[in-house]
Each structure stands twice: as structure tokens, then as C-alpha cells.
Amino acid sequence: MPGTLRRCDKSTATLNGYSLFLGISYDFSISGRKRNAFQSFELRAELANLRFFNTRRQFLAQLYFYYSSMNAGKSTALLQSAYNYKEMGMHPLLMTAALDDRYGVGSIASRIGLSETADLFKHDTDMLVHIAASHNAEPIDCVLIDESQFLSREQVLALTKVVDRFNIPVLCYGIRTDFQGELFPGSQHLLAWADKLIELKTVCWCGRKATMVVRRNDAGEVVVQGDQVQIGGNDTYQSLCRKHFAEFHWPD
């Protein structure tokens, strides 16, 4: 089928004063019909033959929530995903909660020794503006967020807009429930709004799948009251199956 291909200007969108790079646009004129597409879109047509193709991106970005109890390897999985993107010459944006500074400020670290620097989000961080600014400085291929249980409702909503408006995948990793068996705010809204829900599994001391978390005091005793958020590791929290969690929190 005869046709012509002409490169046009770079295409951008504006968000809160930030100009977002979307790709190099091209005009396709095939049999008198004009079409426009972005170079950054994965177009599976054979350009040598200038065959007509769908100008929509072949993959549509999604919001993912990888959830679990404590010590299931969430940070390890996130860092592996970040490595995979970088190995392919792509640029992931890593973020983590500012209130969790066990491994240093602005760092994501796993129990097996892997670590990577990351941007911080606080309770009042505008995620849409922050990601837009980062994307403007260097185009982002993926956003990876650790400790996502600490996100607010508004921040999770902003992440859905990053996915839906700019077609940037967002992968969130976090704990589903707190030490009382209640959902964290960030986890609640990610469970409600994410496109894909993936459970990362670990085990209770009895061998069953651990889905719950208990908190222990300095004496090693399980506590059932207290603030929802208390930063700690293996010395403070233990993952249990529902049956053994219930022995402390839901006694008959």
C-alpha cells in the first residue's frame, strides 16, 4: 500500500507548569488518509511497507499492588524490578516513605543486602506533581514505590492519574494489614483501585501461609493496642497465619 512518512515536532503535555515529553510525532499519509502516532509507542507495523497500524500504544500502563505481611521479600522484588528496567536501558523512578529511615534516609534496602537510593514521599507529597517534575527532568519508564501502605487516599488517586493520563506503569509494594489486622489507608485504596493485585507470600512458624502481623514489645510480648504506625523490623514484628494471629487478637 503506497504512503508517505513525515517527522513532526516533539509532543508534550503540561501538568501544573511542567512540560511532559510524550514522544516524537509522525504524520502518516496512506492512500490519502492521514494518521498521527508517537515514536515512543510500540508500533508493531512493518514501517518498510508503510502498512496501516493502530496508533494506540501496544501496552497500556497499569497500577500494580504487590502486598504481603512482613518479611516476604517486597523490597527485594522491587529492587529486582528496578534492576531489570535499568538493564534494558530504561529509567525507573524509585520512591519510599520518609518515615521509614531504618536503612538511612532516601534508601530502599532488602534483608539480603541489596539497596538503592530513592526519592521520599511524605504524608503531604503531591505524587502527581513530583512524578511530573521527575519525568520532565528525565523521561520515566516506570515508578516503583516501597512502603506504599503509608500512602494516603489522595496519593493513591494521584498514582491512578499517572497511569491513566501518561501511560507510565506504577508498581507499589506494601504491607496489607497492620498489627491489629486492619487495613492501612494506602493498602485499602490500592486494593480497591489497582489494576493488578499480586500477593507475595511468606510463612508462619507453623508452616501455613502468613497473612497477618503481630507487634511485640521490648519484652517480646504481643501487644494488641497502640498507634497504627510504629517503625520496626524483626525485633518488633512477626508474621503469622490467621489462626495464630487470632489467638492474640480474637480470643474466644
Secondary structure, 3 states (H helix, E strand, C coil): CCEEEEEEEEEEEEECCEEEEEEEEEEEEECCEEEEEECCCCCCCCHHHCCCCCCCCCCCCCEEEEEECCCCCHHHHHHHHHHHHHHCCCCEEEEEECCCCCCCCCEEECCCCCEEECEEECCCCCHHHHHHHHHHHCCCCEEEECCHHHCCHHHHHHHHHHHHHHCCCEEEEEECECCCCCECHHHHHHHHHCCEEEECCCECCCCCECCEEEEECCCCCEECCCCCCCCCCCCCEEEECHHHHHHHHCCC
